[in-house]
């Protein structure tokens, strides 16, 4: 069985005045452990192009619309996985009764191919 490793990414978010706003922890997959045509068959990363943003800004100025904020979401995160992907237990969350078991992922994580 081939499985993917993982890593915790920790960040501290600060307010404008320099005080700590919140602590962030994100679990990411070590996608470089994946093998092409074995763990995955094709990769697709939907990205917005700069020409699309220019067209949106041109339409808003020509029609006199107001822009308050533009949210661009990465839709590939938390999407269903078509392949079978196994991941090791995250550090700090290893079940002591079954430390050699792995997780079968149903949703995508950041870092997967």
Buried (B, 14 or more C-beta within 10 A) or exposed (E): EEBBBBEEEEEEEEEEEEEEEEEEEEBBBBBEBBEEEEBBEEEEEEEEEEEEEEEBEEEEEEEEEEEEEEEEEEEBEEEEBEEEBBBBBEEEEEEEEEEEEBBEBEEBBBBBB
